[in-house]
């Protein structure tokens, strides 16, 4: 007998291709299920199902039900076939289940919830569009921050009509200058790659003797 517990929502992924078996499981619970083909997710090479269900049994109890319904052999049992996660954002996961592709509606195999897949599909891609816009804006902002720092550095530390490679600042000096500039502005610090690129660019252009800069540039570019 399966132990009953307080109801909660669970996200389920089943990597298999057996619609009858899926419906056997789905019909036991309140929930929504979609089927995705291998090409719907670049990192996925097999057909699979995503579901969100409301249940009052243990995860292990549900796992056994799925193994039995799909006749999963012992050697294939585990997360590679069945994976679970507790749902903390039900509307968000409904959008994920209903995402389909940006050109096609989701394949909903079972739904006895209040979720309206076609409406939720539009919501997913609206959120996705806004998220991409936000990411692009943040990237542009970071790029602007780097450019502002470069302008500040040249105005503050590179004298007008000064010949190249005469600032006499070390890369450690540049790190300190950059750190306090970002700190004063209240900006998020650049990533390690971004910071390294800016520091090397400024040092090679404006600091040290020219022969030293050329040698270091060759090493940095792994040429000589």
N, C-alpha and C positions, 0 to 999 in steps of 0.2 A: 504493500500500500504506500503511495507517494505521500510524503509529509506535507501538510498544508501550513502555509505561513501567511503573514500579512501581505496584501497585494502590492505589487510594485511593477514599474515598467522596465522592460529589458529590450535592448537592441540585440538582434541575432543576425549572424551571417552564416549561410550554409553554402559551401562550395560543392555543388552537385547539379545534376540536370534530370530532375524527376518531378514534374509538376503534380502528379497524383500524390506522391509522398508529401510534397509541400502542403497541399491542400488538406491532407489528413491531419497534419500538425496544426495548420492555421485555423481550421474549423473548431478547434478545442478552446480557443482563446479569443478575447477581444483584441483586435490588432489589424495591422496593414502590412502587406507583403508585396514586393516587386521582384521581378526577375531581370537580371542584367546579363547581356552577352559578354563574351570575352573581350570584345573591342570597345566596350563602353568605358573601361578604365584601362589606361595604358599599362599599369602595373599588374593587371589581372589577365591570365591566359586561359581561364576556364569560365564556363557559365556558372552563375551563382545567384543566390537570393539574399535580399535584405529585408528584415522585418522588425517591427516594433510591436511588442505584445504586452498586455497586462496579465500578470500571472500571480498565483499564490502557492507555487511549489518551489522547491529549491532548484538552483541551476543544474545540479547533477541529475535531478529528476527529469528536467526538460531534456538534458543531453541524452539520457537513455532513451527517451521517447523518439528523439530525432534519429539516433543510431538505428533503432528498430524500424522506424518508418522507411528510412532510406537504405536499410540493409547494409550499413557501413561495416566492412570487414575490420577486424581488430587492428590490422597493420595501418589502416587509414584513419583510425580514430585519433582525435586531438584537435588542436587549433587550426590545422591545415584544412580540416573539413567543417568544423563547427566552432564559431567564436562568439563570445558574449561580451556585452558591456552594459552597465547600469545607465539608464537614461536620466540625465540631469537637465536636458533641454528638449522636451518633447516636441514643441513646434519646429525647432531646428532640425531634429532628426526626421520628422515628417517631411520637411522640405528636401532633406537628403534622399529619402526613399523615393520621392516624387520627381527627382531631378531629371530623369531621362537623359537626353542630350540637349544641347542648345538648339537642335533642329527637330527633335522627335519627343513625343510624350512618353512617359514611363510605361512599362508593361506591368500593370497592377494585377496580380493574380487573385488577391483576396483583400477585402476591406470591409469590416463591419464597425468602423469608427465614424466619427463626425468629420473626418478629414475629406476634403474635396480635392482629389488628385490634380485636376486641371488647374484649379485656382492655386494650389500649393506649388505646382510646377512653375507657374508664372512668378510666384513669390520667390522661389529659389533663384531663378535667373535674375530677378530684380536685385536681390541681395548680393548675388555673385557679381553683378555689374558694379554695384556700389562699392563692394570690397576691392575689386580690381582698380577702380578709380581712386580709392583711398590709398592703395599700395603705390600706384603710379605717382600720386601727389606726394607721398612720403619720400619716394625715391628722388623726385624732382627737388624736394625740399633739402634732402641730404646733399644733392649735387650743388644746390645754391649755397649751402653752408660751406662746402669745400671751396667754392669759388670765392666766397666772401673772405674766407681765411687767407687765401692766396693773395687777394687784393690788399688785405690788412698787412700781411707779412711784407709785401713789396713796398708798401707805403711807409711802414715803420722801420724796416731793416735794410732795405736796398736804396742807397742814395742815388739821387738823380745824376746821370752821366757817369755813374760808377762803373768801372770795367767789371767784367764777369768774374765770378768766383773770388770775391774779395770780402765777403761778409764775415769770414773767420768764425762761423758758428758750426758747432758739431751737430750731428743728428740728434744727440741727446738734448742739446739746446733747443732744437726745433720741436722736439717732442714736448718739452716744457712749455714753450710758447703756445703751441697748439692746444695743449691740455687746458691752460688757463684761459685761452680765448674762448673755447667751447664752454668752459665752466662759467665764465662771466656772462655769456649769452644765454645760459640756461638750456643749451641744446643737448640732445642725446649725443654721446660720444660716437665717433665714426667706428666702423668695424675695423678689425685688425688689418684686413686687406686694404681698405680705403685709407686708413691712417698711414700705413706703410707707403702706399703709392704717393700720397701727398708729400710726406716727409722726404722721400727719395727725390721726387721731382724738384722740390725747392732746393734741396741740398746740392743736387747735381747742377742746377741752373745758377745758383747764387753763392755757394759756399765752397771754401777750400781752394786749393790750387787747381788749375785746369787739368794738369796731367793726372792728379789724384782723382778728379771727378771722372775723367775718361776711363781710367783703370777700374774704378768702382762701378761705373755703368756697365762695363763689359762683364764684370763678375755678377752683377745683379741680373743681367740678361742672359747669363750662363753661356757667354760667347768665348771669353778668355779671362 
